[in-house]
Amino acid sequence: MANKVEVKDLLEAGVHFGHMTRKWDPNMAPYIYMERNGIHIINLYKTAAKIEEANEALKKIAASGRKILFVATKKQAKDIVAEKAAAANMPYITERWPGGMLTNFVTIRKAVKKMASIDKMKKDGTFNTLSKKERLQVDRLRAKLEKNLGSIADMTRLPAALFIVDIKAEHIAVKEAQKLNIPIFAMVDTNSDPREVDYVIPANDDASKSIDKILSLVTGAVVDGLADRKAEKDDQVQPEAPATAEAPATEAAATTSEE
């Protein structure tokens, strides 16, 4: 069950700290509570409401069996995103965003297939027939592909949505998603334009504690959606079982009554 959004918890995680007032984006005005010591303070009641709105949508996407691609390449976010997204069984990009990741998905799939073919070579022994120099080159290529594409290796089609930490840092991902009308969920700080995003979560996108808190809440909703999907599948399989189990019992009862 996804955690309930508590304003007190968001406050403790420092989600309310925005950027310096001179670096603000005026479009973030509706989400700003006040200014303190030259820093904008985010209205956490609005953040909590926006998290709940985003979670509802993310839960539905996960329940439908589609993928949400998590994106965060900045140092303080990448490890958190990799851990949380992996735990929710969702793909993620935490190294450099591969240009054309969405708009040229066919090429990205080719790179993923190349990675799979190298793995196959290692399994069937072909790899061992290569020269030492060739083996080294193949290993280097495999490591490079793994670093950039490892977590999306199982993604056979475009994601249903993106979840981004810092839309300024990940502007290429934002542009590609917009071009393909893929919904964007994002942590948006006071220096960014919320109009770029479909589901805005006003939040401090620089502090690891804040990122960890928001990611825990949203991936919790994704896990809930996956659990609902599994329960629905189990329910569909269930009804047939009693019918076969009851058949012999009914026959036995009929035989008894005849006797």
N, C-alpha and C positions, 0 to 999 in steps of 0.2 A: 504494500500500500504506500503510495507516494506521501511524503511528509506534508503536513499542513503548513501553509506559509504563515510564519509568525513575524510580525514587524520587529519584535524584540530581537529575534535571531538575526535578522538582516542588519539591524543596528550594530549588534556585537561583531558581525563579520566585516563591518566598515563599508557596507554596500552603498551608504549614503554619501560618501566622499566623492565629489565631482572634481573637475579640473579648475585651474585658476580662472577667475572671472574674465580675464582678458582673452582667454582662449576659447570661450564658449561659442556654441552655435545657437543663435536666437530661436531656432525651431525647437530647441529643447526646453524653452521657457515654461510650457505647461507642466513639465515634470520636475521643475526646480522649486524647492521649498523656501530657501533663503540664501543669503550670502554671508559667510563668516570668515573673517581674516583673509579676505581676497580669494576665497574658495567657494564654489557653488555647492550647496547641500541639496541632494536629491530627496524628493518627497517619497518616503518609503511606503506610505499607504498606497500611493499610485503604483509603486514597484510591485507590491504584494498583489494588487488587483491584476496587473499585467502578467505576472508570473502565472496566476491561476488561469487566466485567459489562454496563455500560450500552452500551459500544461494540458488543458482540455483538448486543444487542437493536436498536440503532439501525441497524446494518448490515442486519439482516433486514428492517426496515421499509422502508429505502431500496431494497433489492433487490426488494421486492414492488411497487414503483412508487407507494407512498403518500408523503404529505408530512409533514415534521416542521416545526412552526412554532417558530422561535426567538424568545424574548421577553427583552428587556432595555432598560429605559427610563432606567436610571441613567447619569449623565454618563460615568463612566469605563468603562462597558461597551458603550454603544450603537454606537460606531464599529467596535469590534472585532467585535461580533456581526453588524452589517450586512455587513462585509467577508467574514467567514468563511462566513456563511450563503449569501450571494450566490455565493461561489466554489463552494459545494457544491450550488448550484441549488435552495436551499430558501427558503421564505417567512420573513419576519421582521417583528417589530414593535419599533421602537426609539423611536417617539414615544409619546405618551400611549396607553395601552391603550383601544381603543374599547369602552365598556361594551356587553355583548351580542355581542361579537365572535364568541363560540362559541354562546352560548345563544340569540342572535337572529341567526343567520348569514344568514337570508333578507334582513333589512334591510341588513346589511353588503354582501351581493351586489348589492342595489339601488343602493347608493352607488357600487360598482365599475362597474356598468352605466352610471350617470350619467356617470362619468368617461370611459367608452368612447364614449358618445354625444356628449360635447363634442369628443373627438378626431375623431369622424366629421364633425361640423359644420365643423371646421377643414379637413378634407380635401376635403369636397364643396363648399366655398365658402359654405355657409349662414351661417357665422360672420361673413363680411364684409358680409352684408346687415343685421346688427344695428347699432344706434346705438352711438356711441362709449362711452356710459355702460353699455349692456348688455354690450358686449364686455369692458369692464373688470370688471364683476360676474362674468361667466362665467369670465374668467381667474383671478379671485380664488378662485372656487369650485373650479376645476380644481387650483390650487396647494394649496389646503387638503386636498382629497381625496388628492392625490398624496403630501402630507406624511404623512397618517395611514394611507393604505391602499395606497400605491404598490407596496410589495413583495408584497402579497397579491392583487394584481389578477388573477393567473393561477390563484388558488386557487378551483377550482369546487366543492369540497366540503370538509367539515370535515377538519382534519388528523388523522393517525393518532396523533400524539403531540405534546407540547410539550416544548421544552427551555428552562428558565428560569434566568436568573442572578439570584439573590436573591429567594427566595420571600416574604420579608417585604414587599419593595418591590412585588412583582407579585402581591399577595394576591388581587386581583380575578380575574386570569387563572387562578390556582390554583383558586379557588372554582368558576369556570365549567367548567374541565376536570373537576373532581371530580363536578360535577352531571351531566356527560355521559359519565362513565367513560372519559375520554380519559387514557391513561397520561402521567404527568409525570416527566420527567428533569430534574434540577436540581443546580446548585452550591448546597450548603447549608452555611452558616457556623455557628459555635458559638452564635449568638444565635437560631437558627431551630429549628422543630420538624420533624425528619426524617419524622415520621409522616404529614405532608401529601403526601409524595412517593413515587412508585412506585420510581424509581431514584435513590437518593441518592448524590451525589458530595460527600463532606465536603471543603470547600475554602474558602479565603479568597476571598470574593466581592466584596471592595472594591478590591483592588489590580489595576490594569490588566495587570500582568505575569502575575499568577496567572490572571486571566480569559482572557488571550490563550493561555496554555499549555493550559488545559483545553479551550478552544474548538478549538484546533488539533488536539487528539487526537480529540475527538468528531466534528468535521466530517471528519476523515481517515477515520473509520469509515464515515460516510455516503457519502463519495466511493467507498470500496471497494465498498459495497453497490450503488451505481449502476453501477459498472464490472462487477460480477457480473451485474447485470440485462442490461446491454448484451451481454456475452459470451454469455449464455444465449440472447438473441434472435438473435444472429449464428449460433449453433450450429443453431438451429431452421431458419434460412433456408438454411444451407450444404448439407445433403445432396442437395437437388434439383439443384444445379448440375452435378455430375459426370455424372449420368444423361443429361442432354441433350447434354453435351459428348461423351460416349462413343458415343452412337448412331451418328453418321456413321462413326466409326472401326470399329465392329462391322460395319456394312454393307460398308465397304471390305474388311475382312478376309474376309467371306463371299464377296464377288465374286472376290477373289484366289484363294481356295481352290477355287472352282468352275472357274476358268480352269486 
